[in-house]
Amino acid sequence: DARFLNDEIRGRWKLHLSETAFEDVITQLELNSGSTAVSLEEAKMLLKEDDDIILLVYEYWLTKKLRLKHSLIPTVRGETVGCQLDKKNPYVAFRRRFEKMQTRKNRKVDENSYTMMLKL
């Protein structure tokens, strides 16, 4: 991404675009894309940048998204209810607990046990 920003946008086309603005454009495209890619007309309505910058970043984003075949923003996978495949998948981050966790005894019970032990 940094190479594209420096070589293409700033170097070849002599356009001014900061790294944070570049990341914001990519993020807006990615968040509004969903399962299908945003069209160029929709991207122009979403973004408030210059048309040349939008066109260059849009083409870069689209080719990268199609090449990688998944979202450019990392997401955490959660367990889907009723799916048997998620039980064996190591990339699922949050799973439901089936066994009840043991709760900690309160301090009063500990103190009573300590005093009874001392009496022995």
DSSP file with accessible surface (Angstrom, degrees, kcal/mol):
  #  RESIDUE AA STRUCTURE BP1 BP2  ACC     N-H-->O    O-->H-N    N-H-->O    O-->H-N    TCO  KAPPA ALPHA  PHI   PSI    X-CA   Y-CA   Z-CA
    1    1 A D     >        0   0   86      0, 0.0     4,-2.3     0, 0.0     5,-0.1   0.000 360.0 360.0 360.0 -42.3    0.0    0.0    0.0
    2    2 A A  H  >  +     0   0   60      2,-0.2     4,-2.7     1,-0.2     5,-0.3   0.886 360.0  52.2 -67.1 -37.2    2.8    2.4    0.9
    3    3 A R  H  >>S+     0   0  194      2,-0.2     4,-3.0     1,-0.2     5,-0.5   0.920 110.9  47.1 -64.7 -43.2    4.6    1.6   -2.4
    4    4 A F  I  >>S+     0   0   34      2,-0.2     4,-1.7     1,-0.2     5,-1.6   0.926 112.9  49.9 -62.6 -43.6    1.5    2.3   -4.4
    5    5 A L  I  <>S+     0   0    3     -4,-2.3     5,-2.2     3,-0.2     6,-0.3   0.931 119.5  36.0 -62.2 -45.0    0.9    5.6   -2.5
    6    6 A N  I  <>S+     0   0   69     -4,-2.7     5,-1.2     3,-0.2    -2,-0.2   0.925 125.3  36.4 -76.6 -45.6    4.4    6.8   -3.0
    7    7 A D  I  <>S+     0   0   93     -4,-3.0     5,-2.2    -5,-0.3    -3,-0.2   0.942 129.0  25.0 -76.4 -48.2    5.2    5.5   -6.5
    8    8 A E  I  <XS+     0   0   59     -4,-1.7     5,-2.3    -5,-0.5     6,-0.3   0.967 129.0  31.2 -84.7 -58.7    1.8    5.9   -8.3
    9    9 A I  I   <S+     0   0    0     -5,-1.6     6,-2.7     3,-0.2    -3,-0.2   0.964 133.8  25.3 -71.7 -50.8   -0.1    8.6   -6.6
   10   10 A R  I   <S+     0   0   82     -5,-2.2    -3,-0.2    -6,-0.2    -4,-0.2   0.873 132.0  35.5 -82.5 -36.4    2.6   10.9   -5.4
   11   11 A G  I   <S+     0   0   31     -5,-1.2    -3,-0.2    -6,-0.3    -4,-0.2   0.975 126.9  25.2 -82.6 -63.0    5.3   10.0   -7.9
   12   12 A R  I   <S+     0   0  164     -5,-2.2    -3,-0.2     1,-0.2    -4,-0.2   0.907 134.7  30.4 -74.4 -43.2    3.7    9.3  -11.3
   13   13 A W  S   <S-     0   0  124     -5,-2.3    -1,-0.2    -6,-0.1    -3,-0.2   0.548  92.3-137.9 -96.7  -9.9    0.5   11.3  -11.0
   14   14 A K        +     0   0  166     -6,-0.3     2,-0.3     1,-0.2    -4,-0.2   0.859  49.2 150.0  56.3  40.6    1.9   14.1   -8.7
   15   15 A L        -     0   0   34     -6,-2.7     2,-0.6    -7,-0.2    -1,-0.2  -0.770  46.7-124.9-102.9 149.8   -1.2   14.1   -6.5
   16   16 A H        +     0   0  165     -2,-0.3     2,-0.3    -6,-0.0    37,-0.1  -0.845  43.9 148.1 -98.9 118.4   -1.3   15.0   -2.8
   17   17 A L        -     0   0    3     -2,-0.6    -7,-0.1   -12,-0.1    -2,-0.1  -0.926  35.5-138.4-149.2 121.0   -2.8   12.3   -0.6
   18   18 A S     >  -     0   0   45     -2,-0.3     4,-2.3     1,-0.1     5,-0.1  -0.307  25.8-112.5 -75.7 165.0   -1.7   11.6    3.0
   19   19 A E  H  > S+     0   0  108      1,-0.2     4,-2.5     2,-0.2     5,-0.2   0.891 117.8  50.0 -65.8 -38.5   -1.4    8.1    4.4
   20   20 A T  H  > S+     0   0   89      2,-0.2     4,-2.3     1,-0.2    -1,-0.2   0.894 110.6  49.3 -68.2 -37.5   -4.3    8.6    6.7
   21   21 A A  H  > S+     0   0   17      2,-0.2     4,-2.3     1,-0.2    -2,-0.2   0.897 110.8  51.1 -66.9 -38.2   -6.5    9.9    3.9
   22   22 A F  H  X S+     0   0    7     -4,-2.3     4,-2.3     2,-0.2    -2,-0.2   0.933 111.6  47.0 -62.3 -45.2   -5.5    6.9    1.8
   23   23 A E  H  X S+     0   0  114     -4,-2.5     4,-2.6     1,-0.2    -2,-0.2   0.878 110.6  52.9 -64.4 -37.3   -6.4    4.5    4.6
   24   24 A D  H  X S+     0   0   98     -4,-2.3     4,-2.6     2,-0.2    -1,-0.2   0.894 108.9  49.1 -64.7 -40.2   -9.7    6.3    5.1
   25   25 A V  H  X S+     0   0    5     -4,-2.3     4,-2.4     2,-0.2    -2,-0.2   0.944 113.0  46.8 -64.3 -46.1  -10.6    5.9    1.5
   26   26 A I  H  X S+     0   0   19     -4,-2.3     4,-2.6     1,-0.2    -2,-0.2   0.921 113.1  50.0 -61.9 -42.1   -9.7    2.2    1.5
   27   27 A T  H  X S+     0   0   51     -4,-2.6     4,-3.0     1,-0.2     5,-0.3   0.922 110.1  49.4 -64.2 -43.7  -11.7    1.7    4.8
   28   28 A Q  H  X S+     0   0   84     -4,-2.6     4,-1.8     1,-0.2    -1,-0.2   0.915 112.8  47.6 -63.1 -41.8  -14.8    3.5    3.4
   29   29 A L  H  X S+     0   0    1     -4,-2.4     4,-0.6    -5,-0.2     9,-0.3   0.919 115.2  45.9 -63.2 -42.6  -14.7    1.4    0.2
   30   30 A E  H >X S+     0   0    9     -4,-2.6     4,-0.9    -5,-0.2     3,-0.7   0.912 112.5  48.5 -70.1 -42.3  -14.3   -1.8    2.2
   31   31 A L  H 3< S+     0   0  112     -4,-3.0    -1,-0.2     1,-0.2    -2,-0.2   0.835 115.6  44.2 -68.1 -32.0  -17.0   -1.1    4.8
   32   32 A N  H 3< S+     0   0   79     -4,-1.8    -1,-0.2    -5,-0.3    -2,-0.2   0.496  99.7  73.5 -90.8  -2.8  -19.5   -0.1    2.2
   33   33 A S  H X<  +     0   0    9     -3,-0.7     3,-1.1    -4,-0.6     2,-0.2   0.910  63.9 170.4 -80.1 -41.6  -18.7   -3.1   -0.1
   34   34 A G  T 3< S-     0   0   58     -4,-0.9    -1,-0.2     1,-0.2     4,-0.1  -0.471  72.6 -22.3  66.9-134.2  -20.3   -5.9    1.8
   35   35 A S  T 3  S+     0   0  126     -2,-0.2     2,-0.3     2,-0.1    -1,-0.2   0.745 137.1  49.1 -84.2 -22.9  -20.4   -9.1   -0.3
   36   36 A T  S <  S-     0   0  101     -3,-1.1     2,-0.1     1,-0.0    -1,-0.0  -0.881  94.5-102.9-115.8 151.6  -20.2   -7.3   -3.6
   37   37 A A        -     0   0   41     -2,-0.3     2,-0.2     1,-0.1    -7,-0.1  -0.384  37.5-108.3 -71.8 146.9  -17.7   -4.6   -4.6
   38   38 A V        -     0   0    4     -9,-0.3    -1,-0.1     1,-0.1    -5,-0.1  -0.493  35.5-120.0 -71.4 140.3  -18.8   -1.0   -4.7
   39   39 A S     >  -     0   0   41     -2,-0.2     4,-2.2     1,-0.1     5,-0.2  -0.349  23.2-109.3 -76.7 165.9  -19.2    0.5   -8.2
   40   40 A L  H  > S+     0   0   38      1,-0.2     4,-2.1     2,-0.2     5,-0.2   0.889 119.2  52.7 -65.2 -36.6  -17.1    3.5   -9.2
   41   41 A E  H  > S+     0   0  132      1,-0.2     4,-1.5     2,-0.2    -1,-0.2   0.910 110.1  47.9 -65.8 -41.3  -20.2    5.7   -9.2
   42   42 A E  H  > S+     0   0   97      1,-0.2     4,-2.1     2,-0.2    -1,-0.2   0.884 109.8  53.6 -65.1 -37.0  -21.1    4.7   -5.7
   43   43 A A  H  X S+     0   0    0     -4,-2.2     4,-2.3     1,-0.2    -2,-0.2   0.894 106.2  52.1 -65.1 -38.2  -17.5    5.3   -4.6
   44   44 A K  H  < S+     0   0   88     -4,-2.1    -1,-0.2     1,-0.2    -2,-0.2   0.859 111.3  47.5 -67.0 -33.1  -17.6    8.8   -6.0
   45   45 A M  H  < S+     0   0  156     -4,-1.5    -1,-0.2    -5,-0.2    -2,-0.2   0.856 114.3  47.4 -74.4 -33.5  -20.8    9.5   -4.0
   46   46 A L  H  < S+     0   0   66     -4,-2.1     2,-0.2    -5,-0.1    -2,-0.2   0.884 106.4  62.1 -72.8 -39.4  -19.3    8.1   -0.8
   47   47 A L     <  -     0   0   17     -4,-2.3     7,-0.0    -5,-0.1   -22,-0.0  -0.593  60.6-154.6 -99.4 152.2  -15.9    9.8   -0.9
   48   48 A K        +     0   0  201     -2,-0.2     2,-0.1     2,-0.0    -1,-0.1   0.028  60.9 107.5-109.4  24.3  -15.1   13.5   -0.7
   49   49 A E  S    S-     0   0   75      1,-0.2     2,-0.1    -5,-0.1    -2,-0.0  -0.371  81.4 -72.1 -93.3 177.9  -11.7   13.3   -2.5
   50   50 A D     >  -     0   0   84      1,-0.1     4,-2.6    -2,-0.1     5,-0.2  -0.360  43.2-118.9 -67.4 148.1  -10.7   14.5   -6.0
   51   51 A D  H  > S+     0   0   89      1,-0.2     4,-2.4     2,-0.2     5,-0.2   0.856 113.4  53.6 -61.2 -35.1  -12.1   12.3   -8.9
   52   52 A D  H  > S+     0   0   95      2,-0.2     4,-2.3     1,-0.2    -1,-0.2   0.922 110.8  45.8 -66.0 -42.7   -8.5   11.4  -10.0
   53   53 A I  H  > S+     0   0    9      2,-0.2     4,-2.8     1,-0.2     5,-0.3   0.924 112.4  51.0 -65.5 -42.6   -7.6   10.2   -6.6
   54   54 A I  H  X S+     0   0    2     -4,-2.6     4,-2.7     1,-0.2     5,-0.2   0.929 110.7  49.3 -61.8 -42.7  -10.8    8.2   -6.2
   55   55 A L  H  X S+     0   0   63     -4,-2.4     4,-2.2    -5,-0.2    -1,-0.2   0.938 113.8  44.7 -63.8 -45.4  -10.3    6.5   -9.6
   56   56 A L  H  X S+     0   0   23     -4,-2.3     4,-2.1     2,-0.2    -2,-0.2   0.939 117.6  43.0 -65.6 -46.8   -6.7    5.5   -8.8
   57   57 A V  H  X S+     0   0    0     -4,-2.8     4,-3.1     1,-0.2     5,-0.2   0.894 112.8  54.0 -68.9 -36.8   -7.4    4.3   -5.3
   58   58 A Y  H  X S+     0   0   26     -4,-2.7     4,-2.8    -5,-0.3     5,-0.2   0.932 109.8  46.6 -62.4 -45.6  -10.6    2.5   -6.4
   59   59 A E  H  X S+     0   0  102     -4,-2.2     4,-2.3    -5,-0.2     5,-0.2   0.913 114.5  47.8 -63.7 -41.6   -8.8    0.6   -9.2
   60   60 A Y  H  X S+     0   0   41     -4,-2.1     4,-2.2    -5,-0.2    -2,-0.2   0.938 114.1  46.7 -63.0 -46.4   -6.0   -0.4   -6.7
   61   61 A W  H  X S+     0   0    0     -4,-3.1     4,-2.7     1,-0.2    -2,-0.2   0.919 112.7  49.5 -62.3 -44.2   -8.5   -1.4   -4.1
   62   62 A L  H  X S+     0   0   44     -4,-2.8     4,-2.6    -5,-0.2     5,-0.2   0.930 111.9  46.6 -65.6 -44.2  -10.6   -3.5   -6.5
   63   63 A T  H  X S+     0   0   84     -4,-2.3     4,-2.0    -5,-0.2    -1,-0.2   0.907 114.7  47.8 -65.8 -37.8   -7.6   -5.4   -8.0
   64   64 A K  H  X S+     0   0   39     -4,-2.2     4,-2.5    -5,-0.2     5,-0.2   0.915 112.5  48.7 -68.5 -40.5   -6.3   -6.1   -4.5
   65   65 A K  H  X>S+     0   0   29     -4,-2.7     4,-1.9     1,-0.2     5,-0.6   0.916 114.2  45.5 -65.3 -41.7   -9.7   -7.3   -3.2
   66   66 A L  H  <5S+     0   0  114     -4,-2.6    -1,-0.2    -5,-0.2    -2,-0.2   0.855 113.4  50.6 -71.2 -32.2  -10.2   -9.5   -6.3
   67   67 A R  H  <5S+     0   0  165     -4,-2.0    -2,-0.2    -5,-0.2    -1,-0.2   0.923 117.5  37.8 -70.8 -42.7   -6.7  -10.9   -6.0
   68   68 A L  H  <5S-     0   0   69     -4,-2.5    -2,-0.2    -5,-0.2    -1,-0.2   0.737  93.6-147.5 -81.4 -24.7   -6.9  -11.7   -2.3
   69   69 A K  T  <5 +     0   0  181     -4,-1.9     2,-0.3    -5,-0.2    -3,-0.1   0.771  66.8  69.6  62.8  28.4  -10.6  -12.9   -2.5
   70   70 A H  S   <S-     0   0  117     -5,-0.6    -1,-0.2     0, 0.0    -2,-0.2  -0.965  95.5 -62.6-157.7 175.9  -11.5  -11.7    1.0
   71   71 A S        -     0   0   46     -2,-0.3     4,-0.1     1,-0.1   -41,-0.0  -0.302  32.4-143.0 -65.8 144.3  -12.0   -8.5    3.0
   72   72 A L  S    S+     0   0   41    -46,-0.1    -1,-0.1     2,-0.1   -45,-0.1   0.659  86.3  75.3 -82.1 -16.1   -9.0   -6.3    3.4
   73   73 A I  S    S-     0   0   54    -46,-0.1    -2,-0.1   -43,-0.1     2,-0.0  -0.862  90.9-122.8 -96.1 121.9  -10.0   -5.4    6.9
   74   74 A P        -     0   0  121      0, 0.0     2,-0.3     0, 0.0    -2,-0.1  -0.362  31.5-168.2 -65.9 141.0   -9.2   -8.3    9.3
   75   75 A T        -     0   0  114     -4,-0.1     2,-0.5    -2,-0.0    -4,-0.0  -0.910  22.6-117.2-127.4 157.0  -12.2   -9.6   11.2
   76   76 A V        -     0   0  102     -2,-0.3     2,-0.5    16,-0.0    16,-0.1  -0.827  29.0-134.2 -95.2 127.0  -12.6  -11.9   14.2
   77   77 A R  E     -a   92   0A 116     -2,-0.5    16,-2.9    14,-0.5    17,-0.7  -0.687  22.9-166.4 -84.2 129.9  -14.5  -15.1   13.4
   78   78 A G  E     -a   94   0A  37     -2,-0.5     2,-0.3    14,-0.2    17,-0.1  -0.669  31.0 -89.1-108.5 166.7  -17.1  -16.1   15.9
   79   79 A E        -     0   0   41     15,-1.3     2,-0.4    -2,-0.2    -1,-0.0  -0.577  35.6-139.6 -76.5 131.8  -18.9  -19.3   16.4
   80   80 A T    >   -     0   0   77     -2,-0.3     3,-1.6     3,-0.1     2,-0.2  -0.779  30.6-104.9 -90.5 137.4  -22.2  -19.6   14.4
   81   81 A V  T 3  S+     0   0  112     -2,-0.4     3,-0.1     1,-0.3    -1,-0.1  -0.399 100.1   7.4 -67.0 127.1  -24.9  -21.3   16.3
   82   82 A G  T 3  S+     0   0   70      1,-0.2     2,-0.6    -2,-0.2    -1,-0.3   0.419  90.3 132.6  86.6  -0.9  -25.6  -24.9   15.2
   83   83 A C    <   -     0   0   40     -3,-1.6     4,-0.4     1,-0.2     3,-0.3  -0.731  38.1-167.6 -89.5 120.4  -22.6  -25.1   12.8
   84   84 A Q  S >  S+     0   0  130     -2,-0.6     3,-0.7     1,-0.2     4,-0.5   0.768  83.1  64.1 -76.7 -25.1  -20.6  -28.3   13.4
   85   85 A L  G >> S+     0   0  140      1,-0.2     4,-0.8     2,-0.2     3,-0.8   0.816  93.0  62.2 -70.2 -28.3  -17.7  -27.2   11.3
   86   86 A D  G 34 S+     0   0    9     -3,-0.3    -1,-0.2     1,-0.2     6,-0.2   0.738  90.6  68.3 -69.8 -21.6  -16.9  -24.3   13.7
   87   87 A K  G <4 S+     0   0  105     -3,-0.7    -1,-0.2    -4,-0.4    -2,-0.2   0.842 110.2  33.1 -67.7 -29.6  -16.2  -26.8   16.5
   88   88 A K  T <4 S+     0   0  190     -3,-0.8    -1,-0.2    -4,-0.5    -2,-0.2   0.545  92.8 106.3-101.9  -8.1  -13.1  -28.1   14.8
   89   89 A N    ><  -     0   0   35     -4,-0.8     3,-1.1     1,-0.1    -3,-0.0  -0.588  55.9-157.7 -76.6 121.7  -12.0  -24.8   13.1
   90   90 A P  T 3  S+     0   0  104      0, 0.0    -1,-0.1     0, 0.0    -4,-0.0   0.653  85.8  66.0 -74.9 -11.9   -8.9  -23.4   14.9
   91   91 A Y  T 3  S+     0   0  182    -13,-0.0     2,-0.5   -15,-0.0   -14,-0.5   0.430  71.2 106.9 -91.6   1.1   -9.6  -19.8   13.6
   92   92 A V  E <   -a   77   0A   8     -3,-1.1   -14,-0.2    -6,-0.2     3,-0.1  -0.705  51.7-168.1 -80.7 124.2  -12.9  -19.4   15.5
   93   93 A A  E     +     0   0A  56    -16,-2.9     2,-0.5    -2,-0.5   -15,-0.2   0.900  64.7  40.5 -85.2 -43.4  -12.1  -17.0   18.4
   94   94 A F  E     +a   78   0A 147    -17,-0.7   -15,-1.3     0, 0.0     2,-0.3  -0.929  64.8 176.8-117.6 124.2  -15.1  -17.1   20.7
   95   95 A R        -     0   0  105     -2,-0.5     2,-0.2   -17,-0.1    -8,-0.0  -0.890  32.7-105.4-121.8 155.9  -16.9  -20.3   21.5
   96   96 A R        -     0   0  155     -2,-0.3     2,-0.4     1,-0.1     0, 0.0  -0.486  33.1-124.5 -76.6 146.8  -19.8  -21.1   23.8
   97   97 A R        -     0   0  178     -2,-0.2    -1,-0.1     1,-0.1     4,-0.0  -0.782  24.6-178.6 -93.3 135.7  -19.0  -22.8   27.1
   98   98 A F        +     0   0  159     -2,-0.4     2,-0.3     2,-0.1    -1,-0.1   0.771  65.1  64.6-102.1 -34.1  -20.9  -26.0   27.8
   99   99 A E  S    S-     0   0  143      1,-0.0     2,-0.3     0, 0.0    -1,-0.0  -0.693  89.5-112.6 -92.5 147.4  -19.5  -26.9   31.3
  100  100 A K        -     0   0  183     -2,-0.3     2,-0.1     1,-0.1    -2,-0.1  -0.589  31.5-121.2 -79.4 133.6  -20.2  -24.6   34.2
  101  101 A M        -     0   0  109     -2,-0.3     2,-0.4     1,-0.1    -1,-0.1  -0.459  26.7-110.5 -72.4 146.3  -17.2  -22.8   35.6
  102  102 A Q        -     0   0  184     -2,-0.1     2,-0.2     1,-0.0    -1,-0.1  -0.616  34.5-137.5 -76.2 129.0  -16.4  -23.4   39.2
  103  103 A T        -     0   0  107     -2,-0.4     2,-0.2     1,-0.1    -1,-0.0  -0.566  19.7-105.3 -87.8 155.3  -17.0  -20.3   41.2
  104  104 A R        -     0   0  209     -2,-0.2     2,-0.1     1,-0.1    -1,-0.1  -0.538  33.5-115.2 -79.5 141.4  -14.7  -19.0   43.9
  105  105 A K        -     0   0  139     -2,-0.2    -1,-0.1     1,-0.1     2,-0.0  -0.423  37.0-107.2 -71.2 150.7  -15.6  -19.4   47.5
  106  106 A N     >  -     0   0   97      1,-0.1     4,-1.5    -2,-0.1     3,-0.3  -0.278  25.7-109.0 -78.8 167.1  -16.2  -16.2   49.4
  107  107 A R  H  > S+     0   0  185      1,-0.2     4,-2.5     2,-0.2     5,-0.2   0.829 113.0  61.5 -66.9 -32.1  -13.8  -14.9   52.0
  108  108 A K  H  > S+     0   0  142      1,-0.2     4,-2.5     2,-0.2    -1,-0.2   0.912 103.4  49.6 -64.8 -40.8  -16.1  -15.6   54.9
  109  109 A V  H  > S+     0   0   61     -3,-0.3     4,-2.3     1,-0.2    -1,-0.2   0.911 110.8  51.1 -63.7 -40.1  -16.0  -19.4   54.2
  110  110 A D  H  X S+     0   0   69     -4,-1.5     4,-2.2     2,-0.2    -2,-0.2   0.916 110.7  48.3 -62.6 -42.4  -12.2  -19.2   54.0
  111  111 A E  H  X S+     0   0  110     -4,-2.5     4,-2.5     2,-0.2     5,-0.2   0.916 111.2  50.0 -65.8 -41.4  -12.0  -17.4   57.3
  112  112 A N  H  X S+     0   0   81     -4,-2.5     4,-2.2     1,-0.2    -2,-0.2   0.915 111.1  49.0 -63.3 -41.4  -14.3  -19.9   59.0
  113  113 A S  H  X S+     0   0   66     -4,-2.3     4,-2.1    -5,-0.2    -1,-0.2   0.903 110.6  51.3 -65.3 -38.6  -12.3  -22.8   57.7
  114  114 A Y  H  X S+     0   0  138     -4,-2.2     4,-2.1     2,-0.2    -2,-0.2   0.922 110.9  47.1 -65.2 -44.6   -9.0  -21.2   58.9
  115  115 A T  H  X S+     0   0   65     -4,-2.5     4,-1.7     1,-0.2    -1,-0.2   0.899 111.7  50.7 -66.8 -36.9  -10.3  -20.7   62.4
  116  116 A M  H  X S+     0   0  124     -4,-2.2     4,-1.1    -5,-0.2    -1,-0.2   0.899 109.5  51.4 -66.9 -36.0  -11.7  -24.2   62.6
  117  117 A M  H  < S+     0   0  118     -4,-2.1     3,-0.3     1,-0.2    -1,-0.2   0.883 108.2  51.8 -66.6 -38.6   -8.3  -25.5   61.4
  118  118 A L  H  < S+     0   0  110     -4,-2.1    -1,-0.2     1,-0.2    -2,-0.2   0.858 105.0  56.2 -66.7 -33.9   -6.5  -23.5   64.1
  119  119 A K  H  <        0   0  177     -4,-1.7    -1,-0.2     1,-0.2    -2,-0.2   0.791 360.0 360.0 -67.7 -29.2   -8.8  -24.9   66.8
  120  120 A L     <        0   0  185     -4,-1.1    -1,-0.2    -3,-0.3    -2,-0.2   0.863 360.0 360.0 -69.2 360.0   -7.8  -28.4   65.8
